[in-house]
Amino acid sequence: MKYKVGDTVRIKKDLEVGEIYGGVSFVEEMQQYLGQTTTIIRVTPSYYNLKIDKGVWSWSDEMLGEVGGLRAMKIGDIVIGKDGAERKVLDVREEIFGVSCNGNYNSFYEFFTYKEAEELGWKLKEQKRKIIIDGKETEISDESYKSLKKSLCEGE
């Protein structure tokens, strides 16, 4: 399975009723969720359960897509405004998220919708990861870290 509990995913828009995706049937009652963003609440060897439908329906990898931009944020990430001010993400929900005061990462400032944050020009700060190779410590981008981790873990 591609995702884990807590991951934010988008349900693909082009799913068709009656089709089978990754061994899971897409039924009429699931249509209302097309194109929406949600959170994985359960992972089994063959399907996911999602927060958006309270775990009622089964969803496969082929029905879901990754979420980019602000919707991919997690608690602890840093967002940067157009003014360069950095704020720590302290709470993430379906349609809103809470951030800290500028410079005070432990104090709540305000909740924003994703749309408001995008209109304000907020971006996720690229996270750097520290790795040690042959005793040398170096920083790599979060994207490089994920790619490296995936290639190493798939080889197990």
One Martini backbone bead per residue (centre of mass of N, CA, C, O) as a GRO file, in nm:
protein
  156
    1MET     BB    1   0.099   0.035   0.019
    2LYS     BB    2   0.131   0.385  -0.024
    3TYR     BB    3  -0.016   0.458   0.240
    4LYS     BB    4  -0.082   0.614   0.559
    5VAL     BB    5  -0.176   0.694   0.845
    6GLY     BB    6  -0.255   1.051   0.800
    7ASP     BB    7  -0.270   1.088   0.517
    8THR     BB    8  -0.308   1.304   0.247
    9VAL     BB    9  -0.577   1.289   0.006
   10ARG     BB   10  -0.703   1.250  -0.330
   11ILE     BB   11  -0.985   1.203  -0.499
   12LYS     BB   12  -1.049   1.114  -0.787
   13LYS     BB   13  -1.247   1.242  -1.069
   14ASP     BB   14  -1.242   0.975  -1.294
   15LEU     BB   15  -1.437   0.787  -1.168
   16GLU     BB   16  -1.630   0.483  -1.232
   17VAL     BB   17  -1.908   0.331  -1.219
   18GLY     BB   18  -1.830  -0.025  -1.188
   19GLU     BB   19  -1.545  -0.005  -1.142
   20ILE     BB   20  -1.215  -0.147  -1.099
   21TYR     BB   21  -0.972  -0.057  -0.839
   22GLY     BB   22  -0.751  -0.254  -0.713
   23GLY     BB   23  -1.008  -0.451  -0.629
   24VAL     BB   24  -1.210  -0.198  -0.615
   25SER     BB   25  -1.524  -0.083  -0.602
   26PHE     BB   26  -1.713   0.164  -0.773
   27VAL     BB   27  -1.978   0.344  -0.635
   28GLU     BB   28  -2.231   0.568  -0.632
   29GLU     BB   29  -2.189   0.668  -0.326
   30MET     BB   30  -1.884   0.780  -0.397
   31GLN     BB   31  -1.918   1.034  -0.589
   32GLN     BB   32  -1.931   1.274  -0.371
   33TYR     BB   33  -1.590   1.253  -0.338
   34LEU     BB   34  -1.491   1.369  -0.583
   35GLY     BB   35  -1.192   1.565  -0.549
   36GLN     BB   36  -1.139   1.519  -0.257
   37THR     BB   37  -1.008   1.581   0.062
   38THR     BB   38  -0.825   1.353   0.287
   39THR     BB   39  -0.792   1.096   0.540
   40ILE     BB   40  -0.623   0.836   0.662
   41ILE     BB   41  -0.756   0.575   0.901
   42ARG     BB   42  -0.700   0.301   0.727
   43VAL     BB   43  -0.493   0.000   0.679
   44THR     BB   44  -0.475  -0.252   0.447
   45PRO     BB   45  -0.365  -0.484   0.219
   46SER     BB   46  -0.622  -0.368  -0.002
   47TYR     BB   47  -0.719  -0.103   0.171
   48TYR     BB   48  -0.896   0.196   0.251
   49ASN     BB   49  -0.983   0.435   0.498
   50LEU     BB   50  -1.186   0.732   0.532
   51LYS     BB   51  -1.289   1.025   0.680
   52ILE     BB   52  -1.511   1.140   0.484
   53ASP     BB   53  -1.686   0.839   0.533
   54LYS     BB   54  -1.616   0.698   0.810
   55GLY     BB   55  -1.514   0.411   0.674
   56VAL     BB   56  -1.728   0.278   0.479
   57TRP     BB   57  -1.534   0.277   0.241
   58SER     BB   58  -1.336   0.148  -0.013
   59TRP     BB   59  -0.987   0.219  -0.104
   60SER     BB   60  -0.750   0.265  -0.353
   61ASP     BB   61  -0.468   0.365  -0.502
   62GLU     BB   62  -0.620   0.423  -0.785
   63MET     BB   63  -0.824   0.645  -0.634
   64LEU     BB   64  -0.563   0.798  -0.544
   65GLY     BB   65  -0.392   1.105  -0.454
   66GLU     BB   66  -0.171   1.331  -0.418
   67VAL     BB   67  -0.086   1.609  -0.215
   68GLY     BB   68  -0.021   1.941  -0.257
   69GLY     BB   69   0.104   2.178  -0.095
   70LEU     BB   70  -0.071   2.276   0.177
   71ARG     BB   71  -0.228   1.995   0.196
   72ALA     BB   72   0.059   1.848   0.285
   73MET     BB   73   0.059   1.931   0.559
   74LYS     BB   74   0.207   1.917   0.886
   75ILE     BB   75   0.277   1.893   1.189
   76GLY     BB   76   0.566   2.119   1.211
   77ASP     BB   77   0.556   2.279   0.987
   78ILE     BB   78   0.659   2.542   0.762
   79VAL     BB   79   0.540   2.865   0.690
   80ILE     BB   80   0.547   3.114   0.421
   81GLY     BB   81   0.524   3.433   0.359
   82LYS     BB   82   0.561   3.704   0.158
   83ASP     BB   83   0.719   3.851   0.410
   84GLY     BB   84   0.889   3.588   0.545
   85ALA     BB   85   0.719   3.475   0.750
   86GLU     BB   86   0.728   3.234   1.010
   87ARG     BB   87   0.522   2.937   1.064
   88LYS     BB   88   0.383   2.702   1.270
   89VAL     BB   89   0.226   2.401   1.253
   90LEU     BB   90  -0.037   2.297   1.500
   91ASP     BB   91  -0.292   2.242   1.299
   92VAL     BB   92  -0.487   1.982   1.123
   93ARG     BB   93  -0.755   1.987   0.893
   94GLU     BB   94  -0.965   1.952   0.645
   95GLU     BB   95  -1.012   2.302   0.602
   96ILE     BB   96  -0.799   2.368   0.833
   97PHE     BB   97  -0.538   2.571   1.001
   98GLY     BB   98  -0.283   2.612   1.250
   99VAL     BB   99  -0.080   2.886   1.368
  100SER     BB  100   0.173   3.062   1.466
  101CYS     BB  101   0.353   3.295   1.569
  102ASN     BB  102   0.587   3.500   1.484
  103GLY     BB  103   0.861   3.342   1.653
  104ASN     BB  104   0.624   3.164   1.812
  105TYR     BB  105   0.589   2.819   1.800
  106ASN     BB  106   0.382   2.781   2.076
  107SER     BB  107   0.172   2.996   1.960
  108PHE     BB  108  -0.129   3.074   1.883
  109TYR     BB  109  -0.291   3.265   1.625
  110GLU     BB  110  -0.439   3.110   1.368
  111PHE     BB  111  -0.694   3.033   1.144
  112PHE     BB  112  -0.703   2.866   0.819
  113THR     BB  113  -0.767   2.838   0.508
  114TYR     BB  114  -0.639   2.726   0.221
  115LYS     BB  115  -0.737   2.958   0.045
  116GLU     BB  116  -0.630   3.192   0.213
  117ALA     BB  117  -0.330   3.109   0.206
  118GLU     BB  118  -0.301   3.119  -0.102
  119GLU     BB  119  -0.384   3.423  -0.129
  120LEU     BB  120  -0.128   3.503   0.066
  121GLY     BB  121   0.124   3.316  -0.042
  122TRP     BB  122   0.167   3.058   0.094
  123LYS     BB  123   0.434   2.832   0.192
  124LEU     BB  124   0.621   2.562   0.207
  125LYS     BB  125   0.889   2.474   0.374
  126GLU     BB  126   1.174   2.338   0.307
  127GLN     BB  127   1.292   2.049   0.428
  128LYS     BB  128   1.565   1.942   0.615
  129ARG     BB  129   1.785   1.664   0.619
  130LYS     BB  130   1.976   1.459   0.823
  131ILE     BB  131   2.271   1.282   0.723
  132ILE     BB  132   2.482   0.983   0.745
  133ILE     BB  133   2.794   0.935   0.564
  134ASP     BB  134   3.075   0.812   0.654
  135GLY     BB  135   3.055   1.032   0.907
  136LYS     BB  136   2.893   1.240   0.733
  137GLU     BB  137   2.720   1.536   0.754
  138THR     BB  138   2.407   1.610   0.584
  139GLU     BB  139   2.190   1.795   0.375
  140ILE     BB  140   1.853   1.733   0.264
  141SER     BB  141   1.585   1.718   0.107
  142ASP     BB  142   1.279   1.593   0.158
  143GLU     BB  143   1.251   1.467  -0.123
  144SER     BB  144   1.519   1.309  -0.118
  145TYR     BB  145   1.456   1.149   0.136
  146LYS     BB  146   1.205   1.001   0.030
  147SER     BB  147   1.346   0.866  -0.209
  148LEU     BB  148   1.561   0.715  -0.049
  149LYS     BB  149   1.373   0.560   0.139
  150LYS     BB  150   1.217   0.411  -0.080
  151SER     BB  151   1.459   0.262  -0.213
  152LEU     BB  152   1.550   0.115   0.050
  153CYS     BB  153   1.273  -0.020   0.138
  154GLU     BB  154   1.218  -0.182  -0.132
  155GLY     BB  155   1.487  -0.369  -0.090
  156GLU     BB  156   1.374  -0.558   0.157
   0.00000   0.00000   0.00000
